[in-house]
Structures are given as structure tokens and as C-alpha cells.
């Protein structure tokens, strides 16, 4: 079993029968009364829960001494077979370690915020004529960055604003170094054309410095500086230059006037608002930089009710002796909101820069705010009862949190209705609709070239993209879709059967690990007959197989379901919620297959394998490089600096690409 490298960690592998072995209980009894972090693991060594405590012995013992009955917390405690603890110096350190572990290891039962996208920045490259560009990735200290911004749209809107006012270049270095005449951006007054010498280095650097001042929120001092420049040009009779500065000031004033949310406060502010309803929560983060409201982003944590219930039930010092379920709905929402917001702050600012001010809809503990500020080595002003403009921003963030959560609940309700409709249409009886699992297969190729099969997964009322799989089909006649389907189904389910081969003639779907409730095939009788033969050879239940056959004229909404077990075809109706779900899953399988096929075909035709052979270059980065530089030849001719401008390409990786393609 893996161990924690921290010398203060306690990790005793546990063996024995029953829900809790004697070794585990002995370990709990031996815990010290010190602050620290505890982790629970199940029999498969999967992390169940991470918690912090100012007294490890008291907190952890509560889990095993109290009677939790058939509750969710009792269900989780029953799974615990291994305990791991780390002793720290203070409760604040425990708080930070807890949320670092939650952020990186994604335990099953904690309040967890998932976000697979890093924040974008606006980048000024450090070179004679700085380039202004959208950037997402690791920050390189050699360049200057502004942000982070809540969305790509916010960055691109800011770039357009900078082009109008300061007319900085945005072109790639390969374009900039090879221009012989100005481009269209110069003609429409969005660039000063430094590429062909229409502006000297000193004047351009002055524009860059002014743009940086604007992005830092120094608008008033910037306007005064520009006014002084204009008057200086006028005094020296350089009226054309004075007119240029005047036009810049006019454009800047217009932009400031058009800004929807204005403020005399030029500090950077994050505004956090929480809404809790229907067992779900939403944290809305609005970003204000230099007095400009840049937009917001909504986050939806998992396991909200469970985690808060457990924390309250096992709190070292319960809230005035009142349990969570005894509180009124408003008090309960307030408490849950506080816990959700605290979890968000502790997890979010692990790898995101803290602004000068953070405005929150719920008060946070002094311990939390100090710990987060100290971790970031920043002085931060935390405000929970804002006034004036900051109150306006918080009200806006709160409304957006309300709207985002209402939209999520409506979408989830709609998707659950679709799942229920399909289950009823197929006459299935799953124990829980959320556990209903459907896998869908599709085949894609171009005239037999680069045949790819896709498998997409639907579960918990949504597509599970992390479980998607592509299969490269080889050893068949090009264009033989039946052979391709036979191969992918055999590869997909043959392994499952081998894991459960115990001399039984057939493996029930419920006993085959990972076996779905429905296997959806994009095709009619021919494909279903092929799938049926594969399932019969593997000893699987053929009633799981459902084909999606094109209707008359191949029109959308006229599809029919074909069954491998001899049931008559089913026509669900063009407005059926069940058919909508089938179409959604089928279309996703088709999309996933065709994108894989195109990538495989491009690899063969463009020599993309040379890129793929470089360590650290996967399909996504290869596609980004080929798109940016127009093919392998363009990548090969690019400099290291050009390569680092591509999202996800570090200086080290760019150097490896540069050397490999020479």
C-alpha cells in the first residue's frame, strides 16, 4: 500500500475480517491528542475522506464510537479498512494540508470543487516590440502577465480594447519578422505597424507601459500622463503627435464611460457569493481588476449535504449543542453556505493568486483567512459586509449564483426525466436511476482508412467523458464495419468476462464488474446481429444490446430501437424524452469516433507521428501545434520562443520539440 512520505505520518496496513479490524481500532486508540489530518481508505485502497482536527484522537474516535445506523455517514464508515494520519504543528497547518489533499486526490465524500481549466491571462512578451497575446498555462517570469481572467472571452475583449486605445501588435513572431508592408490592422488603426518601422522602439515601449498602467487600474494617473504628453507635443509644435495622443485619450475615455461597472476603487477584488438549494450549492466568483468588472464563473461542489452533515455531527464543539437537522431551513442554508464557501476559499487559492481584497457573502473564520493569506504570502483584506460599490458587486454575484444554481437544477431535473423515460421504455428496473449505466459504440473511417471505434459512457444522468475510450481497429478489410464492431466489443467486454470466469455458462450483467445496463449500438439489424454473436460467444446477456436504426428517409426523430433478444422494434416518437437521450448519447459516440478518425488520418498523412514520438506530446498538444503553425513543416521551422506561445508548451518541452525536428 502507498505510504505518505511525511515523516510525521502514521500509516499502518490493516488486515482482518469484519468491517473494522482490530489493528484499525488499535491504531485509532493510539492516536495522539494533537492537530493533524486524517485520511480513510476502502478495501480497494481508494481514498474515501480527508478531514482535519485540532485533536486527532477525539475527532477520529467519534467515527468509530458513535452509532450512525443506515445513514450515508454509516455507509462510509463501514467501508473504512485503513487509516492514515499526519500530525502538524497547528490547526491552521491542518486546514491547509487538508485542502491540498482534497484538491489533488479528489476523495469520494468531501466537499469537492472540480475545475479542469486553468485561468487565462493577458501576456506582454519581453522583447524589443512586445507582443500582446491571450495566454493559458504556466507563468514564465521573463514575461509580464495580467489576470487571471474569469474566461477566455474576458481576455479577448480586453485585447480588443487594448488594440483600439494603445494599438499594440498581436501577431506571431514568425509573421512579425517577415512583414514587408503593414497588415490590415494598421489600416483600421488597431496597430502602429512596428514590423515595418512605422513607430520607433521608444514610442512603442511608451505605449506598452501605458497599456500596462491601464491594466493595473491606474486610469487617472494614466490620463494625466497622456494629457502632459499631448501638451508637450503641442508646445513643440508637433501637432500630429499631439493629435495621436488626443485620439488615444478620447478612445480611453470612451472605454471607461462604456464600462458597465465603474468604480473609483482601483484595487483588485474577488467577489464570492454562495447559493444553497435542493441539496446543491453554487459558488459564484466575480473578478474585478483595476476597477473593471471582468465577469464571473460559477462552481458547483460535490457531496455538499453529506460533508456538512458529517462535519456538524462530529464537530469537536457542536453549534450550541444543536444538530444540523434540528436547524430551520434558513439556518441550515446559512451553515451549509459557510462550510461550502470555506471549502472553496481553501481549495481555490492553493494555485490562484490572491487579490488585494476578497468580498464574501458569508463571514469566514479568522483562522481560515490568516492561513490562506500566509500561504500566499500576501496581505489580503477580507470583507463580508461590504458597502457602496463593493456591495453592488456582491449583489450582482449573488444574483448570478441564484440564476446559475436554478439553471443547474432545471437541467439536472430534465436529464433525470430523460433517464427515467428511457428506463421505462426499455422496461428496466435499476436499483437507482443515478447508477443506470449506458455504453454506446460507433465506427468511423474514411473509405476504409484509419478505422476508429468509440465507446462513450452515460451514467449519473450525464456523459462521463473521463470514461470514454477509442479503439484503433486493425487486421480487418477496410470499410468492414461489422468486423470493426466485432473487434471492439470483443476487446471491450472480453476482459470483463475473463475476470469473472468461474466455469459458469453465462455471466449475469449484474455480476460482471463494470458491465452496463444497456449497450447501445449505432446501427440496425446488421450491427445488432454482429453484437449478438459476440455477446453469445462471451456468455453475456444479449438483452442488454439495443441498436439505433435510422428511420424512413434517415430523418432525425424517426429512429427506431432494435433489440438483439427478438423483441419487436420500438418507435419512441420524435418528441419522446427517451429518444432525446438516445440521440444525445448516439451523437456523442459519433462525434468522439469521427474526431479520433480524423486525428489518426492526419497522423498518417502529415507525419504527425514525428511529433507524437516526442515525450510530453499527446494528441491535444500535437493538434494545437499543427493548427498554430499549419503543419509539421511549420512546427519544424518555428523558434523555441514561438513554440512556447502554444498553450501547454513549456520552455523545456519547446526545446525538446525544436531539437527533435531539426
C-alpha positions as MATLAB code, in Angstrom:
seq = 'XXXXXXXXXXXXXXXXXXXXXXXXXXXXXXXXXXXXXXXXXXXXXXXXXXXXXXXXXXXXXXXXXXXXXXXXXXXXXXXXXXXXXXXXXXXXXXXXXXXXXXXXXXXXXXXXXXXXXXXXXXXXXXXXXXXXXXXXXXXXXXXXXXXXXXXXXXXXXXXXXXXXXXXXXXXXXXXXXXXXXXXXXXXXXXXXXXXXXXXXXXXXXXXXXXXXXXXXXXXXXXXXXXXXXXXXXXXXXXXXXXXXXXXXXXXXXXXXXXXXXXXXXXXXXXXXXXXXXXXXXXXXXXXXXXXXXXXXXXXXXXXXXXXXXXXXXXXXXXXXXXXXXXXXXXXXXXXXXXXXXXXXXXXXXXXXXXXXXXXXXXXXXXXXXXXXXXXXXXXXXXXXXXXXXXXXXXXXXXXXXXXXXXXXXXXXXXXXXXXXXXXXXXXXXXXXXXXXXXXXXXXXXXXXXXXXXXXXXXXXXXXXXXXXXXXXXXXXXXXXXXXXXXXXXXXXXXXXXXXXXXXXXXXXXXXXXXXXXXXXXXXXXXXXXXXXXXXXXXXXXXXXXXXXXXXXXXXXXXXXXXXXXXXXXXXXXXXXXXXXXXXXXXXXXXXXXXXXXXXXXXXXXXXXXXXXXXXXXXXXXXXXXXXXXXXXXXXXXXXXXXXXXXXXXXXXXXXXXXXXXX';
ca = [
       0.000    0.000    0.000;
       1.255    3.505   -0.715;
       2.657    5.447    2.207;
       2.851    9.134    2.976;
       6.405   10.444    2.643;
       5.853   12.835    5.559;
       7.964   11.523    8.475;
       5.175   12.575   10.845;
       2.629   10.376    9.048;
       1.223    7.257   10.677;
       0.251    4.523    8.207;
      -0.452    1.010    9.436;
      -1.639   -1.531    6.818;
      -4.687   -3.312    8.202;
      -5.783   -6.893    7.845;
      -8.539   -8.924    9.362;
     -12.154   -9.834    8.953;
     -15.208   -7.736    9.657;
     -15.927   -4.094    8.908;
     -13.182   -2.835   11.255;
     -10.142   -4.910   12.084;
      -8.539   -4.966   15.497;
      -5.447   -3.371   14.001;
      -7.518   -0.397   12.799;
      -9.228    0.053   16.162;
      -5.891   -0.221   17.945;
      -4.462    2.448   15.672;
      -7.396    4.747   16.457;
      -6.872    4.224   20.202;
      -3.183    5.089   19.859;
      -3.735    8.406   18.076;
      -2.294   11.488   19.808;
      -4.380   14.422   21.020;
      -2.626   16.753   18.564;
      -3.744   18.718   15.499;
      -3.474   16.920   12.194;
      -5.124   15.460    9.106;
      -6.697   12.020    8.764;
      -7.482   10.000    5.621;
      -9.798    6.988    5.261;
      -9.294    4.278    2.606;
     -11.526    1.394    1.491;
     -10.629   -2.206    0.634;
      -9.537   -1.161   -2.877;
      -7.216    1.468   -1.374;
      -9.417    4.251   -2.742;
      -9.428    7.476   -0.727;
     -12.830    7.956    0.900;
     -12.477   11.051    3.030;
      -9.940   13.644    4.195;
     -10.551   15.562    7.409;
      -8.728   17.898    9.758;
      -8.821   18.005   13.547;
      -7.325   20.037   16.340;
      -7.421   16.803   18.366;
      -6.906   13.738   16.171;
      -7.742   11.199   18.859;
     -11.051   12.833   19.780;
     -12.225   13.505   16.227;
     -11.318   10.140   14.668;
     -12.652    8.178   17.657;
     -16.068    9.797   17.109;
     -16.408    7.959   13.787;
     -15.964    4.554   15.400;
     -17.643    5.118   18.782;
     -20.935    6.681   17.657;
     -23.804    4.728   16.135;
     -24.503    6.035   12.635;
     -27.132    3.457   11.657;
     -28.060    3.209    7.991;
     -27.157    6.808    7.186;
     -24.737    7.860    4.482;
     -22.066    8.501    7.095;
     -22.639    4.988    8.446;
     -22.271    3.621    4.927;
     -18.959    5.438    4.518;
     -17.614    4.400    7.930;
     -18.468    0.780    7.121;
     -16.109    0.926    4.140;
     -13.068    2.086    6.109;
     -10.276   -0.529    6.286;
      -7.226    1.712    6.516;
      -6.427    4.954    8.290;
      -3.602    7.360    7.577;
      -2.809   10.424    9.696;
      -0.329   13.277    9.592;
       0.439   15.321   12.697;
       1.092   19.042   12.137;
       2.059   21.976   14.348;
      -1.238   23.886   14.333;
      -4.869   23.740   13.286;
      -4.087   26.263   10.528;
      -1.493   23.898    9.037;
      -4.043   21.088    9.262;
      -6.547   23.217    7.351;
      -4.091   23.907    4.525;
      -2.904   20.294    4.284;
      -6.486   19.024    4.287;
      -7.475   21.157    1.315;
      -4.265   20.464   -0.580;
      -5.075   16.758   -0.318;
      -8.713   17.319   -1.310;
      -7.622   19.404   -4.304;
      -5.060   16.885   -5.557;
      -6.513   13.488   -4.579;
     -10.292   14.025   -5.043;
     -11.671   11.967   -2.128;
     -15.103   10.479   -2.675;
     -17.005   12.060    0.220;
     -15.531   15.555    0.720;
     -16.929   18.860   -0.500;
     -15.034   18.948   -3.771;
     -14.693   21.657   -6.396;
     -13.673   20.344   -9.793;
     -12.283   22.674  -12.419;
     -10.315   21.219  -15.351;
      -9.439   24.579  -16.819;
      -6.697   26.913  -15.702;
      -7.423   30.617  -15.722;
      -6.358   32.613  -18.802;
      -4.056   35.619  -18.725;
      -3.178   38.537  -20.966;
       0.539   38.328  -21.749;
       3.059   41.005  -22.776;
       6.185   39.327  -24.143;
       9.545   40.774  -23.110;
      11.185   41.681  -26.425;
      12.031   44.885  -28.349;
       8.458   45.225  -29.653;
       6.313   43.435  -27.079;
       3.512   41.232  -28.328;
       0.132   41.270  -26.602;
      -1.470   37.811  -26.535;
      -4.010   35.532  -24.877;
      -2.212   33.001  -22.681;
      -3.160   29.952  -20.634;
      -0.600   27.830  -18.832;
       2.384   28.069  -16.509;
       3.607   31.613  -15.894;
       7.117   32.446  -17.141;
       8.715   35.236  -15.096;
      10.561   36.558  -18.143;
       7.283   37.948  -19.471;
       4.607   40.189  -17.959;
       1.144   38.780  -17.233;
      -2.147   40.400  -16.294;
      -5.001   38.488  -14.744;
      -6.134   35.916  -14.104;
      -9.362   36.487  -16.032;
     -12.562   34.502  -15.425;
     -12.930   33.455  -19.065;
     -11.272   33.492  -22.478;
     -13.935   35.958  -23.609;
     -12.816   38.466  -20.961;
      -9.201   38.260  -22.162;
     -10.109   38.634  -25.829;
     -12.391   41.574  -25.094;
      -9.542   43.254  -23.210;
      -7.169   42.624  -26.129;
      -9.628   44.306  -28.489;
      -9.840   47.250  -26.096;
      -6.022   47.493  -25.974;
      -5.884   47.435  -29.765;
      -8.318   50.327  -30.016;
      -6.564   52.512  -27.449;
      -2.873   51.591  -27.475;
      -2.586   49.816  -30.852;
      -0.148   47.111  -29.733;
       0.783   44.232  -32.002;
      -0.849   40.816  -31.607;
       0.774   38.908  -34.494;
       3.018   35.867  -34.071;
       6.778   36.446  -34.197;
       7.025   34.439  -37.421;
       4.627   36.900  -39.057;
       6.160   39.974  -37.411;
       9.707   39.128  -38.543;
       8.747   38.595  -42.173;
       6.433   41.520  -42.971;
       7.361   43.831  -45.809;
       4.307   46.084  -45.553;
       1.689   46.823  -42.875;
      -1.219   44.429  -42.386;
      -4.938   45.227  -42.250;
      -4.806   46.008  -38.512;
      -2.632   49.037  -39.285;
      -5.104   50.201  -41.913;
      -8.019   50.104  -39.474;
      -5.959   51.790  -36.724;
      -5.613   48.767  -34.469;
      -1.792   48.545  -34.677;
       1.086   51.001  -35.145;
       2.950   48.613  -37.504;
       6.258   48.245  -35.635;
       7.001   45.340  -38.002;
       7.873   47.790  -40.812;
       9.227   50.637  -38.707;
       6.181   52.923  -38.625;
       6.884   53.522  -34.908;
      10.247   53.583  -33.157;
      11.196   51.429  -30.183;
      10.988   54.212  -27.586;
       7.485   55.315  -28.602;
       6.252   51.725  -28.765;
       7.615   50.946  -25.293;
       5.786   54.027  -24.028;
       2.537   52.625  -25.429;
       3.267   49.275  -23.766;
       3.921   50.987  -20.421;
       0.655   52.927  -20.698;
      -1.276   49.772  -21.548;
       0.233   48.049  -18.505;
      -0.764   51.009  -16.327;
      -4.329   50.763  -17.598;
      -4.476   47.014  -16.890;
      -3.229   47.655  -13.349;
      -6.125   50.069  -12.866;
      -4.042   53.260  -12.806;
      -6.516   55.052  -15.072;
      -6.473   58.509  -13.503;
      -2.681   58.773  -13.403;
      -2.581   57.394  -16.946;
      -4.949   60.077  -18.251;
      -2.891   62.789  -16.556;
       0.302   61.399  -18.083;
      -1.256   61.299  -21.547;
      -2.526   64.857  -21.153;
       1.003   66.013  -20.240;
       2.392   64.277  -23.330;
      -0.204   65.904  -25.562;
       0.597   69.373  -24.219;
       4.328   68.755  -24.585;
       3.875   67.807  -28.255;
       1.719   70.884  -28.807;
       4.307   73.172  -27.181;
       6.966   71.807  -29.518;
       4.602   72.312  -32.493;
       4.400   68.539  -33.099;
       0.690   68.750  -33.777;
       0.344   65.361  -35.483;
       1.809   63.580  -32.447;
      -0.392   65.686  -30.156;
      -3.436   64.666  -32.184;
      -2.465   60.984  -31.877;
      -2.266   61.258  -28.080;
      -5.560   63.181  -28.033;
      -7.225   60.383  -30.021;
      -5.837   57.829  -27.561;
      -7.273   59.798  -24.647;
     -10.630   60.050  -26.381;
     -10.714   56.305  -27.034;
      -9.685   55.554  -23.461;
     -12.320   57.892  -22.014;
     -14.966   56.286  -24.218;
     -13.967   52.829  -22.987;
     -14.109   53.926  -19.360;
     -17.510   55.501  -19.931;
     -18.848   52.342  -21.594;
     -17.628   50.090  -18.786;
     -20.803   48.664  -17.274;
     -19.476   48.561  -13.723;
     -17.269   51.526  -12.835;
     -15.529   52.348   -9.593;
     -13.046   54.816   -8.240;
     -11.504   51.849   -6.385;
      -8.553   50.708   -8.486;
      -7.596   47.685   -6.336;
      -8.055   44.080   -7.482;
     -11.102   42.427   -5.927;
     -12.570   38.907   -5.948;
     -16.272   38.691   -5.060;
     -17.591   35.350   -3.765;
     -21.306   34.611   -3.376;
     -22.893   31.298   -2.340;
     -26.369   29.900   -3.007;
     -27.598   26.635   -1.467;
     -30.824   24.922   -2.552;
     -32.154   21.483   -3.321;
     -29.142   19.645   -1.936;
     -26.806   21.501   -4.313;
     -24.680   24.609   -3.967;
     -23.181   27.214   -6.272;
     -20.213   29.485   -5.585;
     -20.096   32.412   -7.986;
     -16.700   34.089   -8.361;
     -16.664   37.586   -9.894;
     -13.352   39.242  -10.732;
     -12.735   42.984  -10.595;
      -9.355   44.169  -11.780;
      -8.383   47.825  -11.661;
     -11.985   48.820  -11.019;
     -13.211   46.930  -14.122;
     -15.674   44.098  -13.654;
     -14.318   41.299  -15.879;
     -17.147   38.796  -15.480;
     -17.728   35.759  -13.290;
     -17.569   31.985  -13.151;
     -19.829   29.510  -11.336;
     -18.578   26.468   -9.399;
     -20.733   23.553   -8.264;
     -19.236   21.404   -5.473;
     -19.993   17.724   -4.980;
     -21.123   15.977   -1.757;
     -22.346   19.179   -0.121;
     -25.047   17.834    2.204;
     -23.141   14.711    3.257;
     -19.915   16.510    4.086;
     -21.615   19.274    6.056;
     -23.802   16.791    7.961;
     -20.777   14.738    8.958;
     -18.720   17.744    9.975;
     -21.554   19.038   12.165;
     -22.329   15.631   13.640;
     -18.681   15.046   14.537;
     -17.739   18.635   15.413;
     -15.496   18.821   18.453;
     -17.606   21.744   19.660;
     -21.160   21.383   18.234;
     -23.069   24.523   17.337;
     -24.711   25.315   20.688;
     -25.479   21.634   21.031;
     -27.895   21.712   18.089;
     -27.648   19.145   15.289;
     -27.811   20.156   11.650;
     -31.198   18.516   11.101;
     -32.693   20.476   14.031;
     -31.963   23.852   12.430;
     -34.541   25.809   10.447;
     -34.221   25.794    6.654;
     -32.723   29.300    6.660;
     -30.246   28.455    9.435;
     -29.338   25.239    7.679;
     -28.733   27.041    4.365;
     -26.612   29.636    6.187;
     -24.459   26.969    7.831;
     -24.052   24.954    4.644;
     -23.191   28.130    2.746;
     -20.481   28.973    5.284;
     -18.953   25.494    5.012;
     -19.099   25.497    1.213;
     -17.517   28.936    0.973;
     -14.766   27.968    3.418;
     -14.007   24.838    1.367;
     -13.911   26.872   -1.852;
     -11.544   29.513   -0.453;
      -9.198   26.898    0.996;
      -9.072   24.881   -2.259;
      -9.287   27.632   -4.879;
      -6.463   29.846   -3.656;
      -3.979   26.989   -3.454;
      -2.837   27.716   -7.015;
      -4.571   31.003   -7.873;
      -3.127   34.391   -6.932;
      -4.958   36.252   -4.168;
      -6.165   39.789   -4.959;
      -5.843   42.703   -2.551;
      -9.488   42.387   -1.454;
     -11.862   39.405   -1.201;
     -15.561   40.183   -0.673;
     -17.682   37.262    0.554;
     -21.386   36.654    1.068;
     -20.703   34.716    4.309;
     -18.256   35.503    7.082;
     -15.152   33.301    7.167;
     -13.210   32.284   10.254;
     -10.152   34.335   11.166;
      -8.155   31.101   11.254;
      -9.020   30.328    7.637;
      -8.338   33.816    6.256;
      -4.990   34.051    8.068;
      -3.913   30.614    6.877;
      -4.806   31.302    3.246;
      -3.159   34.751    3.305;
       0.011   33.364    4.900;
       0.183   30.525    2.390;
       0.059   33.056   -0.474;
       2.470   35.427    1.321;
       0.024   38.241    0.606;
      -1.768   40.928    2.588;
      -5.461   40.478    1.879;
      -8.446   42.422    3.167;
     -11.408   40.057    3.736;
     -14.822   41.780    3.662;
     -18.156   40.108    4.473;
     -20.303   43.240    4.919;
     -19.296   45.486    2.013;
     -20.569   48.981    1.272;
     -21.092   51.171   -1.764;
     -19.664   49.747   -4.998;
     -18.416   46.535   -3.413;
     -21.945   45.852   -2.160;
     -23.211   46.349   -5.728;
     -20.670   43.797   -6.950;
     -21.669   41.313   -4.226;
     -25.380   41.732   -5.048;
     -24.613   41.048   -8.713;
     -22.577   37.961   -7.808;
     -25.380   36.723   -5.538;
     -27.978   37.109   -8.310;
     -25.735   35.254  -10.725;
     -25.237   32.458   -8.175;
     -29.027   32.183   -7.802;
     -29.509   32.048  -11.572;
     -26.690   29.532  -12.150;
     -27.961   27.162   -9.463;
     -31.558   27.396  -10.728;
     -30.316   26.569  -14.239;
     -28.305   23.592  -12.955;
     -31.245   22.180  -11.007;
     -33.520   22.598  -14.031;
     -31.013   20.846  -16.303;
     -30.497   18.022  -13.818;
     -34.255   17.618  -13.447;
     -34.654   17.455  -17.217;
     -31.841   14.921  -17.589;
     -33.251   12.764  -14.801;
     -36.619   12.805  -16.571;
     -34.917   11.595  -19.766;
     -33.170    8.790  -17.895;
     -36.441    7.742  -16.263;
     -38.247    7.806  -19.628;
     -35.624    5.571  -21.266;
     -35.592    3.120  -18.357;
     -39.375    2.847  -18.577;
     -39.305    2.492  -22.374;
     -36.816   -0.382  -22.118;
     -38.730   -1.928  -19.181;
     -35.671   -1.876  -16.928;
     -35.672   -1.803  -13.110;
     -32.365   -0.319  -11.881;
     -31.951   -0.021   -8.114;
     -31.159    3.675   -8.519;
     -31.583    5.861  -11.601;
     -28.250    7.536  -10.827;
     -26.466    4.180  -11.173;
     -28.097    3.410  -14.547;
     -25.182    2.998  -16.979;
     -25.293    3.002  -20.762;
     -22.357    2.484  -23.121;
     -22.616    3.357  -26.798;
     -20.379    2.253  -29.696;
     -19.786    3.751  -33.121;
     -17.400    3.106  -36.010;
     -15.797    5.802  -38.153;
     -13.425    5.742  -41.150;
     -12.837    7.444  -44.487;
     -13.163    4.943  -47.324;
     -11.700    2.295  -45.041;
      -8.756    4.442  -43.930;
      -7.839    4.934  -40.253;
     -10.801    2.998  -38.817;
     -11.614    4.045  -35.267;
     -14.222    2.748  -32.839;
     -15.556    4.824  -29.973;
     -17.154    3.906  -26.673;
     -18.887    6.653  -24.679;
     -20.458    6.261  -21.235;
     -23.655    7.725  -19.773;
     -24.171    7.481  -16.014;
     -25.460    9.630  -13.166;
     -27.713   11.409  -15.691;
     -24.782   12.785  -17.730;
     -21.978   11.845  -20.093;
     -18.869   10.613  -18.272;
     -16.114   11.900  -20.562;
     -13.319   10.560  -18.344;
     -14.525    7.024  -19.130;
     -14.633    7.454  -22.924;
     -12.375    5.123  -24.894;
     -11.181    4.959  -28.504;
     -10.046    1.767  -30.208;
      -7.792    1.628  -33.280;
      -9.198   -1.141  -35.455;
      -6.584   -3.241  -37.244;
      -6.417   -6.511  -39.162;
      -9.739   -6.143  -40.990;
     -10.784   -5.362  -44.541;
     -11.068   -1.601  -44.957;
     -14.665   -0.461  -44.665;
     -15.943   -3.648  -42.973;
     -17.996   -2.056  -40.195;
     -19.283   -5.414  -38.961;
     -15.753   -6.739  -38.414;
     -14.830   -3.475  -36.687;
     -17.816   -3.762  -34.358;
     -16.984   -7.384  -33.633;
     -13.413   -6.440  -32.707;
     -14.266   -3.515  -30.430;
     -16.967   -5.401  -28.499;
     -14.674   -8.382  -28.026;
     -11.881   -6.157  -26.761;
     -14.206   -4.167  -24.517;
     -16.075   -7.000  -22.797;
     -13.731   -9.961  -23.261;
     -11.540   -8.707  -20.419;
     -14.534   -8.360  -18.101;
     -15.599  -11.917  -18.781;
     -12.088  -13.269  -18.192;
     -12.078  -11.612  -14.760;
     -15.251  -13.481  -13.809;
     -14.703  -16.832  -15.482;
     -15.647  -19.383  -12.843;
     -16.937  -22.174  -15.052;
     -20.399  -20.605  -15.319;
     -22.138  -20.823  -18.706;
     -23.267  -17.202  -18.630;
     -22.196  -14.130  -16.703;
     -25.205  -12.121  -15.498;
     -24.885   -8.443  -16.241;
     -25.298   -7.587  -12.584;
     -22.290   -9.701  -11.645;
     -19.910   -8.637  -14.380;
     -17.763   -5.849  -12.964;
     -18.245   -2.675  -14.985;
     -20.971   -4.199  -17.176;
     -23.538   -1.553  -18.215;
     -27.319   -1.810  -18.023;
     -27.606   -1.055  -21.756;
     -25.139   -1.417  -24.632;
     -26.234    0.953  -27.385;
     -25.087    0.238  -30.942;
     -25.264    2.863  -33.675;
     -26.772    0.675  -36.372;
     -29.654   -1.577  -37.310;
     -30.178   -5.311  -37.780;
     -26.732   -5.993  -39.254;
     -24.786   -4.376  -36.450;
     -27.061   -5.863  -33.781;
     -26.631   -9.358  -35.268;
     -22.857   -8.917  -35.079;
     -23.056   -7.665  -31.496;
     -25.379  -10.548  -30.582;
     -22.877  -13.095  -31.880;
     -20.096  -11.509  -29.803;
     -22.196  -11.491  -26.623;
     -23.284  -15.108  -27.126;
     -19.660  -16.191  -27.621;
     -18.703  -14.393  -24.396;
     -21.674  -15.725  -22.447;
     -23.186  -12.283  -21.868;
     -26.843  -11.342  -21.668;
     -27.983  -10.325  -25.181;
     -30.972   -8.428  -23.763;
     -28.519   -5.624  -22.942;
     -27.999   -4.901  -26.654;
     -30.044   -2.115  -28.248;
     -29.480   -0.802  -31.777;
     -30.391    2.664  -33.071;
     -31.719    2.229  -36.604;
     -32.224    5.179  -38.935;
     -35.868    5.837  -39.705;
     -37.551    6.398  -43.052;
     -35.510    8.768  -45.171;
     -32.848    8.730  -42.401;
     -34.670   11.674  -40.816;
     -33.805   12.748  -37.288;
     -36.590   11.882  -34.841;
     -37.754    8.824  -36.802;
     -35.133    6.432  -35.378;
     -36.241    3.027  -34.137;
     -34.734    0.818  -31.439;
     -33.723   -2.700  -32.483;
     -33.296   -5.460  -29.877;
     -30.976   -8.474  -30.037;
     -33.279  -10.727  -27.975;
     -36.074  -10.794  -30.537;
     -38.348   -8.093  -29.135;
     -40.147   -6.103  -31.832;
     -38.745   -2.742  -32.886;
     -39.688    0.219  -30.729;
     -40.638    3.629  -32.151;
     -40.466    6.181  -29.376;
     -41.828    9.239  -31.174;
     -39.900   12.322  -32.268;
     -40.733   14.273  -29.091;
     -40.026   11.405  -26.683;
     -37.672   12.237  -23.798;
     -36.249    8.706  -24.091;
     -35.429    9.222  -27.780;
     -33.800   12.555  -26.979;
     -31.457   10.795  -24.565;
     -30.696    8.017  -27.053;
     -29.955   10.607  -29.736;
     -27.726   12.576  -27.360;
     -25.622    9.515  -26.473;
     -25.533    8.243  -30.084;
     -24.411   11.656  -31.406;
     -21.699   11.875  -28.743;
     -20.374    8.448  -29.757;
     -20.347    9.573  -33.392;
     -18.537   12.818  -32.536;
     -15.933   11.009  -30.449;
     -15.328    8.405  -33.157;
     -15.004   10.864  -36.022;
     -12.591   13.155  -34.182;
     -10.413   10.121  -33.417;
     -10.549    9.002  -37.024;
      -9.553   12.444  -38.310;
      -6.629   12.618  -35.892;
      -5.444    9.165  -36.948;
      -5.799   10.073  -40.621;
      -3.932   13.352  -40.147;
      -1.151   11.496  -38.360;
      -0.646    9.238  -41.362;
      -0.915   12.000  -43.974;
       1.113   14.755  -42.303;
       3.723   12.731  -40.497;
       2.273   13.705  -37.155;
       3.921   10.659  -35.625;
       7.199   12.583  -35.520;
       5.579   14.951  -33.064;
       3.859   12.172  -31.156;
       7.186   10.404  -30.659;
       8.445   13.357  -28.599;
       7.912   12.753  -24.851;
       5.222   15.077  -23.496;
       3.384   15.478  -26.829;
      -0.049   13.893  -26.828;
      -2.961   14.196  -29.217;
      -4.165   17.514  -27.785;
      -0.806   19.291  -27.831;
       0.010   17.869  -31.273;
      -3.270   19.207  -32.650;
      -2.606   22.632  -31.095;
       0.876   22.786  -32.623;
      -0.281   21.692  -36.069;
      -3.146   24.182  -36.012;
      -0.946   27.077  -34.847;
       1.842   26.530  -37.394;
      -0.124   24.996  -40.259;
       1.523   21.567  -40.242;
       4.675   19.711  -39.273;
       6.870   21.858  -41.528;
       5.645   24.988  -39.779;
       6.359   23.447  -36.383;
       9.834   22.421  -37.519;
      10.649   25.953  -38.709;
       9.346   27.651  -35.529;
      11.731   29.005  -32.912;
      11.708   27.923  -29.265;
      10.054   31.242  -28.352;
       7.319   30.675  -30.954;
       6.673   27.162  -29.669;
       6.234   28.357  -26.081;
       3.385   30.615  -27.219;
       1.217   27.498  -27.715;
      -0.965   26.579  -24.731;
       0.607   23.838  -22.625;
       4.089   24.037  -24.181;
       6.762   24.934  -21.621;
      10.268   26.173  -22.402;
      11.703   22.707  -21.734;
       9.174   20.982  -23.981;
       9.637   23.626  -26.704;
      13.382   22.991  -26.656;
      12.768   19.229  -26.982;
      10.454   19.810  -29.983;
      12.942   22.217  -31.587;
      15.827   19.735  -31.257;
      13.777   16.686  -32.326;
      12.551   18.229  -35.574;
      15.927   19.598  -36.693;
];
